[in-house]
Amino acid sequence: MIAYFGLFASALIAATILPMQSEAVLVGLLATGDYPVTGLLAVATAGNVLGAVINWALGRFLLMFQDRRWFPVSQDQLARAEAWYHRYGRWSLLGSWLPIVGDPLTVVAGVLREPIGPFLVLVTVAKFGRYLVLAMATLAWV
């Protein structure tokens, strides 16, 4: 049970703007052979999607503070992110699994008020797909 909690926590934290590598935890647990693959995939995906939802919620409510001096994004940066998101649309959320750009993308989706339904579907597909490919590669190698 502790292993599942650790995997969930690492996946959740990895999906936020905090640095964490959930892939290493998943690979380690898969390599032991002690846990069902489907359970590990479900837990990792759930944690990572919840982290993305936290980002979405932060983005959704972040704009209330855009007139404050401490606001972390300039109007120019916000306009560029908005233009990029409008250019590629909600389908860009399929890239939410990507390192560096994936997490900010989920924040931008919240800022631009992407509805939670399509957000959840696209992010879940992306996050699960990444973990599935990683699990298949790990199991082929171990």
C-alpha positions in Angstrom: 0.0 0.0 0.0 2.9 2.4 0.8 4.3 1.8 -2.7 1.0 2.8 -4.3 0.8 5.9 -2.1 4.4 6.8 -3.0 3.7 6.4 -6.7 0.5 8.5 -6.4 2.3 11.2 -4.6 5.2 11.3 -7.0 2.9 11.4 -10.0 0.8 14.2 -8.4 3.9 16.3 -7.6 5.5 15.6 -11.0 2.4 17.1 -12.7 2.7 20.4 -10.8 5.4 22.9 -11.4 7.5 21.3 -8.6 10.3 19.1 -9.9 9.7 15.3 -9.4 10.2 12.2 -11.6 7.3 9.8 -11.3 8.6 7.7 -14.2 11.5 6.5 -12.1 9.1 5.4 -9.3 6.9 3.6 -11.8 9.8 1.8 -13.5 11.2 0.8 -10.1 7.9 -0.7 -9.0 7.4 -2.4 -12.3 10.9 -3.9 -12.1 10.1 -5.6 -8.8 7.3 -7.6 -10.4 5.4 -7.4 -7.1 2.6 -5.2 -8.2 -0.1 -5.6 -11.0 0.7 -3.4 -14.0 -2.9 -2.3 -14.3 -2.9 -1.1 -10.7 0.4 0.8 -11.1 -0.8 2.4 -14.3 -4.1 3.4 -12.7 -2.5 4.9 -9.6 0.2 6.8 -11.6 -2.4 8.2 -14.1 -4.8 9.2 -11.3 -2.0 11.1 -9.4 -0.7 12.8 -12.6 -4.2 13.8 -13.7 -5.0 15.2 -10.3 -1.8 17.2 -10.4 -2.8 18.6 -13.8 -6.3 19.5 -12.4 -4.5 21.4 -9.6 -2.6 23.3 -12.3 -5.8 24.0 -14.2 -7.5 25.3 -11.1 -4.5 27.5 -10.3 -4.7 28.9 -13.8 -8.4 29.4 -13.6 -8.1 31.6 -10.5 -4.7 33.1 -11.1 -6.0 35.9 -13.3 -7.7 37.4 -10.3 -4.2 38.6 -9.3 -2.8 39.7 -12.6 -2.8 43.4 -11.6 -0.6 42.7 -8.6 3.1 43.4 -8.8 4.1 40.0 -7.7 2.1 38.3 -10.4 4.6 35.8 -12.0 3.6 36.4 -15.6 3.8 39.6 -17.6 0.9 40.7 -19.8 3.2 40.0 -22.8 3.9 36.4 -21.7 0.2 35.9 -21.0 -0.7 37.2 -24.5 1.8 34.9 -26.1 0.6 31.9 -24.2 -3.0 32.7 -25.1 -2.1 33.1 -28.8 -0.3 29.8 -28.8 -3.2 28.0 -27.1 -5.7 29.5 -29.5 -3.6 28.5 -32.4 -3.3 24.9 -31.4 -6.5 24.6 -29.4 -7.5 22.1 -26.8 -5.8 19.3 -28.7 -2.5 20.7 -27.5 -3.4 19.2 -24.1 -2.4 15.9 -25.6 1.1 17.3 -25.1 0.5 17.7 -21.3 2.8 14.6 -20.7 5.8 16.4 -22.3 8.6 17.6 -20.0 9.0 21.3 -19.5 6.0 22.5 -21.5 3.3 20.0 -20.3 2.7 21.4 -16.9 2.6 25.1 -17.9 0.2 24.0 -20.7 -2.3 22.8 -18.1 -2.0 26.1 -16.2 -2.7 28.0 -19.5 -5.7 25.8 -20.1 -7.1 27.0 -16.8 -6.2 30.6 -17.5 -8.1 30.4 -20.8 -11.0 28.7 -19.1 -10.9 25.4 -20.9 -13.9 23.4 -19.7 -13.0 20.7 -17.2 -14.7 17.9 -19.2 -12.6 18.1 -22.4 -9.5 19.0 -20.3 -9.9 15.8 -18.2 -10.4 13.6 -21.3 -7.4 14.9 -23.2 -5.0 15.1 -20.2 -6.0 11.6 -19.1 -5.4 10.1 -22.5 -2.0 11.9 -22.7 -0.8 10.9 -19.2 -2.1 7.3 -19.4 -0.5 6.9 -22.8 2.9 8.0 -21.5 2.8 5.6 -18.6 1.6 2.8 -20.8 4.5 3.2 -23.2 6.9 3.4 -20.3 5.4 0.3 -18.7 5.6 -1.6 -22.0 9.2 -0.6 -22.5 10.1 -1.5 -19.0 8.4 -4.9 -19.1 10.1 -5.7 -22.4 13.5 -4.8 -20.9 13.1 -6.5 -17.5 
